[in-house]
Amino acid sequence: MKKQSKLVLVWNTKRSPKTFSLSHRQLIGSVVFAVLVIIGAVTIGINAFSNSIYNAKVVRLKKNNSKLVGTMYDLDQRIQQMESELHVLAEKDQALRTYADIPVIDRDVRKLGIGGKYSFQGEELDNLLPDDNVKISELATDLDRLTREIKLERISYEEIYNAIKHRSPQIKSTPSIRPVNTGYISDGYGYRRDPFTGTRQFHYGIDISSPSGTPVYATADGVVRSTNYSSTYGKIIKVDHGYGYSTFYAHLSKMVIKPGDVVMRGQKIAEVGCTGRSTASHLHYEIRQFGINKNPLDYYFTGYIR
């Protein structure tokens, strides 16, 4: 007889075993089929496990990307805030340079700052952000520009410091504070429409609206040159500070000093009023250097009186 491979299955030990015959080829086929089933099951299991890991990674990447976008927006806001603060510093720098009697920095020079321009090489990183409103390359450029401008400010302040520390008497005689601590500027320095005639005229000082009786302070050390009354400016005070500087205070309600008095920066000299040709209570304030009117806003070194 031809030999056959047999696969014996025992269904119940109390009964005779049930058997069926498989040829050698059938047995090999069955084994191959079983192996393929096992491989398929393992493959499906691996794919399911891989998909689970991949999906978890995608969720994590989306979360991190969302954090990245939020961080970039936060950086953009902080850069804008830094630009605003740097603008204030630039204005103070100009006031300090006027205060120290040294040339102001040219606007174009200030924009360029100090140091070589940084070249960003990672423009492809912009594709990481889903929103075109914020770009990594633009943030890098802004940070580089701010770095150069801050470096310029640091060098400028060192120059100002070196100029100031050897000129204490002149500095004390240079107007550098607000003449009043409250109020707002209702008319600035320059051309304006006259509130009475309606004609366009040059305004040689600034008008600071403040309640009547608000203290008026000397903006630098000096000597009171005159105190009198004018139909246009009402009660006025002129102070000579030396070094070519003088200040003019008008529309006062009360004067607490007299000609010849020596005054110090921050000393009360009068009170705000509405005397002369005036539509409301305010202080008219002028600064002159060697007889030439200057914009008082360029001499606001600080908002405090001391």
Beta strands, then each sheet from edge to edge (+ up, - down):
strand 1: 5-9
strand 2: 18-22
strand 3: 184-187
strand 4: 190-193
strand 5: 200-203
strand 6: 206-209
strand 7: 215-217
strand 8: 222-230
strand 9: 234-242
strand 10: 245-255
strand 11: 262-263
strand 12: 268-272
strand 13: 282-289
strand 14: 292-294
sheet 1: 1+ 2-
sheet 2: 3+ 6- 13+ 10- 9+ 8- 11+
sheet 3: 3+ 6- 13+ 14-
sheet 4: 3+ 6- 13+ 10- 12+ 7-
sheet 5: 4+ 5-
end
